[in-house]
Structure formats: C-alpha cells, structure tokens
C-alpha cells in the first residue's frame, strides 16, 4: 500500500479540504482555509498546527515540511 504524499503547498492542502471535505467545517475553519488559499506570507506555527488538525480530521495527508 502506498502512503499518501504530503501536500507541497498550503494552498493545495486548503483547496483539497474545501473542494472535497467541507462537510462539517465550522464557518471559522472555512474562512481560515479560504485565507490560506490567498495568503502572501508563511503560516505561523499555530496556523500550521490548525491546518494540520483540519487535514487529519478530513483524512488527508499532512503538509510537507517545506510547504509554503
């Protein structure tokens, strides 16, 4: 079995959740993911952790270490 590859960008990860796993997202989480899609700066550690939690709940792989 092949393990899923981590997301190489924050935008790709956020879009994957919004496009295919949005059921059950809170308004706040949805707004955060939308902002991740257009952000012009790196995520803080807290934001990166929150995105990781959202990805895990959606059953998606985490961000790659170098993802921006």
C-alpha positions as CSV (number, residue, x, y, z in Angstrom):
1,X,0.0,0.0,0.0
2,X,1.3,3.4,-1.0
3,X,1.2,6.1,1.7
4,X,-0.4,9.4,0.6
5,X,2.2,12.1,-0.2
6,X,2.2,15.2,2.0
7,X,0.9,18.4,0.4
8,X,3.6,20.5,-1.1
9,X,1.8,23.8,-0.6
10,X,-0.6,25.3,1.9
11,X,-2.9,26.4,-0.9
12,X,-3.2,22.8,-2.3
13,X,-4.0,21.5,1.2
14,X,-6.6,24.1,1.9
15,X,-8.2,23.6,-1.5
16,X,-8.4,19.9,-1.1
17,X,-10.4,20.3,2.1
18,X,-12.6,23.0,0.7
19,X,-13.3,21.1,-2.5
20,X,-13.8,17.6,-1.2
21,X,-14.1,17.5,2.6
22,X,-16.0,20.7,3.6
23,X,-18.9,18.8,5.3
24,X,-18.8,19.6,9.0
25,X,-16.4,22.5,8.8
26,X,-17.1,25.4,11.0
27,X,-17.5,28.9,9.5
28,X,-14.3,29.9,11.2
29,X,-12.4,26.9,9.8
30,X,-13.8,27.6,6.3
31,X,-12.7,31.2,6.5
32,X,-9.2,30.2,7.6
33,X,-8.9,27.7,4.7
34,X,-10.0,30.4,2.3
35,X,-7.4,32.8,3.7
36,X,-4.8,30.0,3.3
37,X,-5.6,29.9,-0.4
38,X,-4.6,33.5,-1.0
39,X,-2.1,34.2,1.8
40,X,1.0,36.1,0.7
41,X,3.1,35.0,3.8
42,X,4.0,31.9,5.6
43,X,1.7,30.4,8.2
44,X,2.6,30.8,11.9
45,X,3.3,27.6,13.9
46,X,-0.2,27.9,15.4
47,X,-1.8,28.3,12.0
48,X,0.2,25.4,10.6
49,X,-0.9,23.2,13.5
50,X,-4.5,24.2,13.0
51,X,-4.3,23.3,9.3
52,X,-2.7,20.0,10.2
53,X,-5.6,19.2,12.5
54,X,-8.1,20.1,9.8
55,X,-6.3,17.9,7.3
56,X,-6.2,15.0,9.8
57,X,-9.9,15.3,10.6
58,X,-10.6,15.2,6.8
59,X,-8.4,12.0,6.5
60,X,-5.9,13.8,4.3
61,X,-2.1,13.8,4.5
62,X,-0.2,16.5,6.4
63,X,1.8,19.3,4.9
64,X,5.3,18.6,3.7
65,X,7.9,20.1,5.9
66,X,8.9,22.7,3.3
67,X,5.3,23.5,2.2
68,X,4.6,27.2,1.8
